[in-house]
Amino acid sequence: PSVLDSFALLSGQLNTLNKVLKHEKTPLLRNQVIIPLVLSPDRDEEIMRQTEGRVPVFSHEVVPDHLRTKPDPEVEEQEKQLITDAARISPDAAQKQIQSLNKMCSNLLEKISKEERESESGGLRQNKQTFNPADTNALVAAVAFGKGLSNRRPPGSGASVQSGQPGAGAIIAGASGMQQVPMTGAPAQQQPMLAGVQMAPAGQPGKF
């Protein structure tokens, strides 16, 4: 019952206020000027609550901005100049300018969309993998460790027997460095071998 009584009271007051505002002797509120009666540099919690925290104080600095009903004189002059210039333009010229502006905007939007598509495609190309990790690993293993390489030698690169030496042993072709190769049935004095070429003993002239 108390809620209903309060609602009935509020409803009656609102109806009375509407009747007063609609009366022919009541002046229009838009023609009335709001004059601030109290200006304070201190923080006002009530104003903070009513303005949802946008206006903390109601001082002489914020009153001209919040109670302004007309723009600045400079802005008003610019607006009048724009209105005057717009009135001088014929409808055909205005339509041409509108079409030109729409064309420029369309070209600009098309360029922006093209740049976005190119940037997206470039990112996709950068992220796309251009090699096979398995092949790379197999190549590195073959070069570094000889993994997967064949042990067969090509024909003609096998062991060769030195001519003129009966019972000579095999000499490995392409061996690196100086290597002593034992020779069976040869004299007691061994001759050093360098890459499969017989070296002359010390103190004897070389024969070519």
C-alpha positions as CSV (number, residue, x, y, z in Angstrom):
1,P,0.0,0.0,0.0
2,S,2.8,2.5,0.7
3,V,4.3,1.9,-2.7
4,L,1.0,2.4,-4.4
5,D,0.4,5.6,-2.4
6,S,3.8,6.9,-3.4
7,F,3.2,6.0,-7.0
8,A,-0.2,7.8,-7.0
9,L,1.4,10.9,-5.4
10,L,4.1,11.0,-8.1
11,S,1.7,10.4,-10.8
12,G,-0.5,13.3,-9.7
13,Q,2.5,15.6,-9.4
14,L,3.6,14.7,-12.9
15,N,0.1,15.3,-14.3
16,T,0.0,18.7,-12.6
17,L,3.4,19.6,-14.0
18,N,2.4,18.6,-17.5
19,K,-0.7,20.8,-17.3
20,V,1.3,23.8,-16.1
21,L,3.9,23.3,-18.9
22,K,1.1,22.9,-21.6
23,H,-0.7,26.0,-20.4
24,E,-0.7,28.8,-23.0
25,K,0.6,31.4,-20.5
26,T,3.6,29.3,-19.6
27,P,6.7,30.5,-21.6
28,L,8.8,28.0,-23.5
29,L,11.7,26.7,-21.5
30,R,14.0,26.9,-24.6
31,N,13.7,30.7,-24.4
32,Q,14.8,30.8,-20.8
33,V,18.4,31.6,-19.7
34,I,20.0,29.5,-17.0
35,I,22.0,31.7,-14.6
36,P,24.4,30.0,-12.1
37,L,23.7,31.3,-8.6
38,V,26.5,29.5,-6.8
39,L,30.0,29.0,-8.1
40,S,32.5,27.2,-6.0
41,P,36.0,25.9,-6.7
42,D,35.5,23.0,-4.2
43,R,34.6,19.5,-5.2
44,D,30.8,18.9,-5.3
45,E,29.8,15.3,-4.7
46,E,26.2,16.0,-5.8
47,I,27.4,17.3,-9.2
48,M,29.7,14.4,-9.5
49,R,26.9,12.0,-9.0
50,Q,24.5,13.8,-11.4
51,T,27.1,14.1,-14.2
52,E,28.4,10.5,-13.6
53,G,31.9,11.8,-12.7
54,R,32.4,14.1,-15.7
55,V,32.1,17.5,-13.8
56,P,33.8,17.5,-10.4
57,V,33.4,21.2,-9.6
58,F,31.0,23.9,-10.8
59,S,33.4,26.9,-11.0
60,H,33.9,29.9,-13.2
61,E,36.1,27.9,-15.5
62,V,33.6,25.2,-16.5
63,V,30.4,27.2,-16.4
64,P,31.0,29.0,-19.8
65,D,31.6,25.7,-21.5
66,H,28.7,23.7,-19.9
67,L,26.1,26.4,-20.2
68,R,27.1,27.6,-23.7
69,T,24.2,27.8,-26.1
70,K,26.1,29.2,-29.1
71,P,29.4,28.3,-30.6
72,D,32.5,30.5,-30.5
73,P,32.4,33.6,-32.6
74,E,35.2,32.3,-34.8
75,V,33.4,29.0,-35.4
76,E,30.2,30.8,-36.1
77,E,31.8,33.0,-38.7
78,Q,33.4,30.0,-40.4
79,E,30.0,28.3,-40.4
80,K,28.3,31.3,-42.0
81,Q,31.1,31.4,-44.7
82,L,30.6,27.8,-45.5
83,I,26.8,28.2,-45.8
84,T,27.3,31.2,-48.1
85,D,29.8,29.3,-50.3
86,A,27.4,26.3,-50.5
87,A,24.5,28.6,-51.6
88,R,26.5,30.0,-54.5
89,I,27.1,26.5,-56.0
90,S,24.6,25.4,-58.6
91,P,23.0,22.0,-58.2
92,D,24.8,20.6,-61.3
93,A,28.2,21.7,-60.0
94,A,27.4,20.3,-56.5
95,Q,26.4,17.0,-58.0
96,K,29.7,16.9,-60.0
97,Q,31.7,17.7,-56.8
98,I,29.8,15.0,-55.0
99,Q,30.6,12.4,-57.7
100,S,34.2,13.5,-57.8
101,L,34.5,13.1,-54.0
102,N,32.8,9.7,-54.1
103,K,35.2,8.6,-56.8
104,M,38.2,9.7,-54.8
105,C,36.9,8.0,-51.7
106,S,36.3,4.8,-53.7
107,N,39.9,4.9,-55.2
108,L,41.3,5.4,-51.7
109,L,39.3,2.5,-50.3
110,E,40.4,0.3,-53.1
111,K,44.1,1.2,-52.6
112,I,43.8,0.5,-48.8
113,S,42.1,-2.8,-49.5
114,K,44.8,-3.8,-52.0
115,E,47.6,-2.9,-49.5
116,E,45.9,-5.0,-46.9
117,R,45.6,-8.0,-49.3
118,E,49.2,-7.7,-50.3
119,S,50.4,-7.4,-46.7
120,E,48.3,-10.5,-45.8
121,S,49.6,-12.5,-48.8
122,G,53.2,-11.4,-48.0
123,G,52.8,-12.6,-44.5
124,L,51.5,-15.9,-45.7
125,R,54.4,-16.3,-48.1
126,Q,56.8,-15.5,-45.3
127,N,55.2,-18.1,-43.0
128,K,55.1,-20.8,-45.7
129,Q,57.9,-23.3,-45.5
130,T,60.1,-23.5,-48.6
131,F,62.2,-26.5,-47.7
132,N,61.9,-30.1,-46.5
133,P,63.4,-30.6,-43.1
134,A,63.9,-34.3,-43.7
135,D,65.9,-33.7,-46.9
136,T,68.0,-31.1,-45.2
137,N,68.8,-33.4,-42.3
138,A,69.7,-36.2,-44.7
139,L,72.0,-33.9,-46.6
140,V,73.8,-32.7,-43.5
141,A,74.2,-36.2,-42.2
142,A,75.7,-37.3,-45.6
143,V,78.1,-34.5,-45.7
144,A,79.2,-34.5,-42.1
145,F,79.1,-38.3,-41.3
146,G,78.8,-40.0,-44.7
147,K,75.5,-41.5,-43.7
148,G,73.8,-43.2,-46.6
149,L,76.7,-43.0,-49.0
150,S,77.7,-46.1,-51.0
151,N,81.0,-47.9,-50.2
152,R,81.5,-49.1,-53.8
153,R,84.3,-47.5,-55.8
154,P,84.1,-46.6,-59.5
155,P,86.0,-48.9,-61.9
156,G,89.6,-48.0,-62.4
157,S,90.2,-46.6,-58.9
158,G,90.9,-49.9,-57.2
159,A,94.2,-51.3,-56.0
160,S,97.0,-51.4,-58.6
161,V,100.1,-53.5,-58.5
162,Q,103.4,-51.9,-59.2
163,S,104.9,-53.3,-62.4
164,G,108.5,-54.5,-62.4
165,Q,108.2,-55.7,-58.8
166,P,107.5,-59.3,-58.5
167,G,105.1,-60.1,-55.7
168,A,104.5,-56.4,-54.9
169,G,101.6,-55.6,-52.6
170,A,98.7,-53.4,-53.5
171,I,99.0,-49.6,-53.4
172,I,95.9,-47.6,-52.5
173,A,95.3,-45.0,-55.1
174,G,94.6,-41.5,-54.0
175,A,95.9,-42.0,-50.4
176,S,96.6,-38.6,-48.8
177,G,100.0,-37.9,-47.2
178,M,103.1,-40.0,-47.2
179,Q,102.4,-43.7,-46.5
180,Q,104.8,-46.6,-46.0
181,V,103.4,-49.6,-47.8
182,P,105.0,-53.0,-47.1
183,M,106.0,-54.9,-50.1
184,T,106.4,-58.7,-50.0
185,G,109.4,-60.2,-51.8
186,A,111.1,-56.8,-52.2
187,P,114.6,-56.0,-51.0
188,A,115.2,-55.3,-47.3
189,Q,115.4,-51.5,-48.0
190,Q,111.9,-50.1,-48.0
191,Q,111.1,-47.2,-50.3
192,P,108.6,-44.5,-49.2
193,M,105.4,-44.1,-51.3
194,L,103.6,-40.8,-51.8
195,A,100.1,-41.1,-53.2
196,G,100.9,-44.3,-55.1
197,V,104.2,-42.9,-56.7
198,Q,107.4,-44.7,-55.8
199,M,110.0,-42.3,-54.3
200,A,113.7,-42.7,-55.0
201,P,115.9,-43.7,-52.1
202,A,118.0,-41.1,-50.4
203,G,121.4,-40.5,-52.1
204,Q,120.1,-41.7,-55.6
205,P,119.0,-39.4,-58.4
206,G,115.3,-39.6,-59.1
207,K,114.2,-41.3,-62.3
208,F,111.3,-40.0,-64.3
